[in-house]
Amino acid sequence: MGPIKSFNSTLISFMARSTRPDRPAKQPLRAKLLERLTPHENIYTIPNFLTVSRLLAAPIVGYFVIHEQHAYALSLFFYAGVTDLIDGYIARRYSLQTVVGTVIDPMADKALMTISVLALTYQSAIPIWLVSLILLRDIGLGVAAIYFRWISLPPPKTLSRYWDFSLPSAEVKPTTISKYNTFLQLILVGYGMALPVVPQAIVDAWNLGFGFQFLQ
């Protein structure tokens, strides 16, 4: 009976170890393995640097508009428009497209448009009702982008990994209507910034201020 008792005690000990509540301790190891296996992108590319510079230029443009430095505002706004074209061309030409680029590129556009529109509204160049429509749409798009970034993030989902833009997630591809809308906003903001730079005699002769007068 001695060997049987010894076998039973060994079996009970093995079962106790296998059913202990410390099995979830393997989860951090699984999470670490998933994190290491998740592919990372090279986000340090020229197109992304140009996009970030455009993103940083947005508040400066707003500052110049509010302080009526219209020539500086228009010049920086023109720079943002040119880099928007160049970074896309470089990314396609040299295969430097990244998922983070598809996120921060429209983010930079929205930041530039939103800040510029608010600054022009502060200067009473754009009516409140129009800026309200623009902001409501942009806020909705921003919330949607944050949500889709989270649900498409490879596991494990943590805040540190959420802000790690080298981790690819869902790509943001603007629709045709969205492109047309952005183009119209670009014309509106560019027109609003260029109008104070144009000599008043030309504005009066060509009635260039009629557009904003009509919106009012």
Secondary structure as UniProt FT lines:
FT   HELIX           2..18
FT   TURN            21..22
FT   HELIX           23..25
FT   HELIX           26..37
FT   HELIX           46..66
FT   TURN            67..68
FT   HELIX           70..93
FT   TURN            94..95
FT   HELIX           99..122
FT   TURN            123..124
FT   HELIX           128..151
FT   HELIX           159..162
FT   TURN            165..166
FT   HELIX           176..194
FT   TURN            195..197
FT   HELIX           200..206
FT   TURN            207..209
FT   HELIX           210..215
//
